[in-house]
C-alpha cells in the first residue's frame, strides 16, 4: 500500500492571496455538543487555524453561552441548531456528542466524527468523510472481515464515502477503492481530543476547496507532524498551537 508523504499533496495546500476575503476560504459549521463542549471547541479552533474563512458553532440555547465565553473571539456562536446560510460549504458533526441528527443526504461537504458515526445509513455519498478510531469503526461496520486495510477499503466502497481509520497506521480509503496508509503519527497523539483536532483540520482544508482525498492525506500527516514537533507532554491544544509552524515549513 502506498504511503502518505507530503509530495503527494503539498502542491494542493490552500494559499491565501491579497485579493481574497474570508468567504473565499470557506464557511464551516460545527454542531456543538451539549456536554463534552471541549471536543467541539478543539475541532472549531483547529478548523479556524487551518485557514477556514469563517467558523461557526451552532449550539442549544442553554449551552451557547458556554461556547461564547470559552471559544476565541474569531469563532462565531449561534444558539440556533437550524441556522443555515448559503455561504456554508462544510459541516462537522459528532465532536463531543450529537446535538442534532446529521443530515445524511446533504450536498455539502460533511465530516462525521465520534458520536456521528453511530447508526449510519447503508449509503452516504462521496462528499462525506468518516473519521473513526478502531472501536468506532468496528461498531459501524461489524460485518466486515479481514485486515484493517481490507476492512477500511471495503467499508468506503460499501458506504460510498471517504473513511479515515485512525491509528498508529491510519488508513485513508476512498469510495472508488483508492487508498493510502499514513504512518507519520507520534505515540503522543494517544491523548483525549486529538481526534477532534484532526476533524477540524480536515474541515479547514475542505473549506478551502482542497480535493477530498488529498485533504484527508494532508490533514493526517500535518496532525502527526505537529505531535512530532511538540514532543513529549503533548495535549490536544498543543497540536493546534503547532499548526502555524508546520504549515510554514510545508
Buried (B, 14 or more C-beta within 10 A) or exposed (E): EEEBBBEBBEEBBBEEEEEEEEEEBBBBBBBBBBEBBBBBBBBBBBBBBBBBBBBBBBBBEEBBEBBBEEBEEEBBBBBEBEEEEEEBBBBBBBBBBBBEEBEBEEEBBBBBBBBBBEEBEEEBBBBBBBBBBEEBBEEBBEEBEEEBBBBBBBBBBBBBBBBBBBBEBBBBBBBEEEBBBBBBBBEBBEBEBBBBBBBBBBBBBBBBBBEBBBBBBBBBBBBBBBBBBBEEEBEBBBBBEBBEEBBEEE
